[in-house]
Amino acid sequence: MKNAVRTVITAAPACVLATAAWAASAAPQDSLATGDAAQAWPRLFYNAAQRQAIEKARIPLVSESPTEGGNGPAVPAIDPRFVLQGMAQGRRGASAWINGEMLGQGETIAGRTVQIEPQGVRLRQAGQPDIVLRPGQQGSTNDSAVQDLVPPDSFHKK
């Protein structure tokens, strides 16, 4: 009997507090339902028209392709450049950092397969000549010579 009375005495104030909290949380929602009150608060999200304008700005304009009879000059395809920033070789494999990406043996970048060798990286693609890079060098498909990122006369040995 004492346990039942004790339970009722502790449960009753908890119910009163829960009812008061529920009523307090419902009051601001009713006041924000009016347009004037909603305008007073800062806006976190964009409206539908603003979101569409942002999406249109992100998508580049599509022009006519030269095969469709466009009068403009044809835009040449961009030749990817490969820059070897570094290499790491260990017992469990090797990694190379090309164009800021960490790549492992056999992974691909821009359609070329990465083959990590002791002194550099070989980028292979069927029907194309291989590009062989050492750390700090850059190359592309159209350039037959590999270029150093640092000019050859910038370091002097004492």
C-alpha positions in Angstrom: 0.0 0.0 0.0 2.8 2.4 0.9 4.6 1.7 -2.5 1.4 2.4 -4.4 0.9 5.8 -2.6 4.6 6.6 -3.1 4.2 5.9 -6.9 1.1 8.1 -7.2 2.8 10.9 -5.3 5.9 10.9 -7.5 4.0 10.3 -10.8 1.5 13.1 -10.3 4.0 16.0 -10.3 5.8 14.5 -13.2 2.5 14.5 -15.2 1.9 18.1 -14.3 5.3 19.1 -15.4 5.0 17.2 -18.7 1.6 18.8 -19.4 3.1 22.3 -18.7 6.0 21.6 -21.0 3.8 20.3 -23.8 1.5 23.4 -23.5 4.5 25.7 -23.6 6.0 24.2 -26.7 2.7 24.4 -28.6 2.3 28.1 -28.0 5.1 29.4 -30.1 4.2 27.2 -33.1 0.7 28.9 -33.2 2.2 32.4 -33.2 4.7 31.5 -36.0 1.8 30.3 -38.2 1.0 34.0 -39.1 3.0 35.5 -41.9 4.1 38.6 -39.9 5.7 36.5 -37.1 7.5 34.2 -39.6 9.0 37.3 -41.4 10.6 38.5 -38.2 12.8 35.4 -37.9 15.9 35.1 -40.1 15.6 32.7 -43.1 17.7 29.6 -43.0 16.7 28.1 -46.3 16.1 29.5 -49.8 12.7 29.6 -51.3 11.9 27.5 -54.4 12.7 30.3 -56.9 16.1 31.1 -55.2 17.0 27.4 -55.3 16.2 27.1 -59.0 18.3 30.2 -59.7 21.2 28.6 -57.8 20.9 25.3 -59.7 20.8 27.2 -63.0 24.0 29.1 -62.1 25.8 25.8 -61.3 24.9 24.1 -64.6 27.0 25.5 -67.5 25.2 26.6 -70.6 25.0 23.9 -73.3 26.0 25.3 -76.7 25.4 23.6 -80.0 27.9 20.9 -80.9 29.9 21.4 -84.1 28.3 18.4 -85.7 24.9 20.0 -85.5 26.0 22.8 -87.8 27.0 25.4 -85.2 28.8 28.5 -86.6 31.2 28.7 -83.7 34.7 27.1 -83.7 35.0 23.6 -82.3 36.4 23.5 -78.8 39.4 21.3 -78.5 39.4 18.5 -76.0 41.4 19.3 -72.9 44.5 17.1 -72.6 44.8 15.8 -69.1 48.1 16.6 -67.4 49.6 14.2 -64.9 51.7 15.5 -62.0 53.5 13.0 -59.8 53.7 14.6 -56.4 55.3 11.6 -54.6 55.6 7.9 -54.1 55.7 5.5 -51.2 56.8 1.8 -51.4 56.5 -0.6 -48.6 56.1 -4.3 -47.8 52.4 -4.3 -48.4 52.4 -2.4 -51.7 53.1 0.9 -53.2 51.2 4.2 -53.6 51.6 7.2 -55.8 50.2 10.7 -55.5 49.1 11.9 -58.9 47.2 15.1 -59.3 46.5 15.1 -55.6 45.0 11.6 -55.6 46.6 8.6 -53.8 46.6 5.7 -56.2 47.7 2.1 -55.8 49.2 -0.4 -58.2 46.7 -1.1 -61.1 44.3 1.8 -60.3 43.2 4.1 -63.1 43.3 7.9 -63.5 41.9 9.6 -66.7 41.7 6.2 -68.5 45.3 5.3 -67.7 46.4 2.4 -65.6 49.0 3.2 -62.9 52.1 0.9 -62.7 54.4 1.9 -59.9 58.1 1.1 -60.6 61.1 1.5 -58.2 62.2 4.9 -59.7 58.9 6.3 -60.9 55.4 5.7 -62.2 54.3 4.4 -65.7 50.9 5.4 -66.9 49.6 3.0 -69.5 46.7 3.2 -71.9 46.0 0.9 -74.9 46.9 2.5 -78.2 48.8 5.4 -76.6 52.5 5.8 -75.6 53.3 5.3 -71.9 53.9 8.3 -69.7 56.8 7.7 -67.3 57.1 10.1 -64.5 59.5 10.6 -61.6 58.5 12.5 -58.5 58.2 16.2 -59.2 57.6 15.7 -63.0 54.5 16.4 -65.1 53.5 15.0 -68.5 50.5 14.6 -70.8 49.5 12.6 -73.9 50.5 15.3 -76.4 53.8 16.2 -74.8 56.5 13.7 -75.7 59.0 15.2 -73.2 58.3 15.1 -69.5 58.7 18.4 -67.7 60.0 19.1 -64.2 57.9 21.3 -62.0 61.0 23.0 -60.7 63.2 24.7 -63.4 66.6 23.0 -63.8 68.6 26.1 -62.8 66.8 26.8 -59.5 69.1 24.8 -57.3 72.8 25.2 -57.1 75.2 22.8 -55.4 77.9 24.4 -53.2 
